[in-house]
Amino acid sequence: MPRPDGFLDAAARALSIRLASGMTRKSFLGRMGGAMLAATGGAAVAAAVRPEKSEAFHFCGHIWTTGSCLNPLGLPRIDKNGFPLRPSDGHRIDNLGRPVNSEGWAVDGSGNRLRSPDGEFLPRAPRTRLCEDWTNEHYKIGGVMQGAWYRCCNGQVRKLVDCCSHSRKRINGDASLTGYCFDGRRVFCVLYYDSGLKC
Amino acid sequence: MVETFTPAVCGSRLRQRLAIALFALAALVASAVLGATLGFFGSLVGTRPALIAAAALAFLAALREAGILRLPLPQSRRQVPERWQYELPLPLWSAGYGAGLGLGFLTFQPVATFWVACAAALALGKPAVAAGCFALYGAGRAFMAVWPRHREPSGPAAVERLVGRASFVPRANAIVLGLAVVLLAVAPAAGAAVTSLGRGFDPAAEGKTLARARMDSGTIKVLVAPPAPDPMDTVSPANAPALNGKYLAYQDDQGIKVIDWRNDTPVRELDGPYSQPALDYPLLAYIRDEGARERLVLVDISKPNLGEQAITSARSAADLGRPALRDGRLAWHRIGRGGSAIYVLNFATNDRRTIKRTNVWMEANPSVTSRRIVWVEHRPRGSYLRMKRFGSKHTKTLMHVSGRKTLLWTTALAGRTAYVTRWTPSTRKAVVLRVNF
């Protein structure tokens, strides 16, 4: 599916061409302006509305709406308790994005614990919940995981979760929506949990 | 000024010389004070944003001086008050004129360069260096009061001739400002100059002397490098050095040892499950492993009976890391699964303060002096060497490394020089970096 800003690029380019073709032959500056708009207009308009890297329509099941919650590796994949997982394979990660074992120690690709220069094991980095801890530390909005809905993604059931708060603004910076939140809360950002159940 | 500093105005040739000397001195002092002030504010703002601002300003000023861009200059369109000559005694008015012109912004500025110099002084972030550099501006002011007369008997006539060549000034100025843009753009991290000091880790610094640990053929040893020409001292096997004057504390298989590193004579030995010493003689802090918990304790090694004072403890799942002890302050980190924090205890006031606490990032490995604290903040995108002055709310980033493959680790601090270990776990390569800020 084409990205929405792709549509905007195309629309701006078409508008630019129409503007440029409306100029007289003598209107050199006008043509130059049109050409520049054609070249830059699309990107400029798209830049104005293009979401951040971690926002919306980057993960299956969630298209063009509230942005994702802060997370270590770009996508807000969580386990059932809200702790971060590596988006590519669902491996546990700590808050620094490093893969960790079941006890929270950072490990390398072979599963061996990482060591400091003197050979001692590196300390465990914090591993905290993306909604309740990360979002609250950064935005002080009292976020809690509430509403959820389900989609079929990559052959398994994906649970999409709203991180809800009483904030009238969402992570995108504009007005927040009620979504699946309750008790007067609105959606601040979204997360997802891959259940592993086939669909 | 040339017309002012004449024997006729001053009263005699001797009084003229006195007036010029006082004018020059006041101009130098005033411009140096301005530079120091800007440097001081630069140290609060952070050098990186100030450097970017200075480069941008220099670029705009170059365009203005080249006549490409029309920009008004923020300035006072006044000259020094003439009535001072008649109302005030000579030492006062000559020094007043010097101070007024030395400060720069009180009088008319025909070119934009002054404001670029202000931005550059801000970007330096070092009051003393900025004062020295800016004093040259005052020297220039003083020079222009003397130089025309030196070349020609009539000072005013010399100034007239100079004004006649004024069209040359903007062009030269534009070239100089263009060079300034280039120099500012390539400045190494805006004053936080980073230098690699070679292999090693766990730095400890005292003045110009640096100790570090190094892994050689599977054995960890401690190297103490005083300033040249003193020879380097090596202790092996030894790890986790802490340096304080002639004293070196380190850990080995038996526990912690304190020696006089200049002649390798033992001072104190603490055998047991002790590690990570921090030394501010006679105080020694270290981590005591108690199995289920680890405890940060403080002792006075000059006393026969150590009398351990427990500072804090943590379950062994958490980490208290490598403490730092200097000038009556003890700093340490606590890293747990739910978050991390940096703490400082001031012995004089018994005030225990949290420097940084977070539920998200990993704050680790602090070092202190009487004025500042540095530590490393780990985030998914990289490691950041942070610095904070005690009593200030502002945290400054001295340097950072991007990515998760290489990270910053243990630190040391001496004056305005920080040291930090850069560690790549996959290659086991550790180097000590020096960061001048």
Interface residues (C-beta under 8 A of the other chain):
Chain A: P72 L73 N95 L96 G97 R98 G104 D108 L114 R115 S116 P117 D118 G119 L122 P123 R124 A125 P126 R127 T128 D133 W134 N136 E137 H138
Chain B: F201 D202 A213 M215 I220 N239 A240 A317 A318 D319 G321 I335 G336 R337 G338 G339 S340 T358 N359 V360 W361 M362 A364 H378 R379 P380 R404 W409 T421 W423 P425 S426 R428 A430
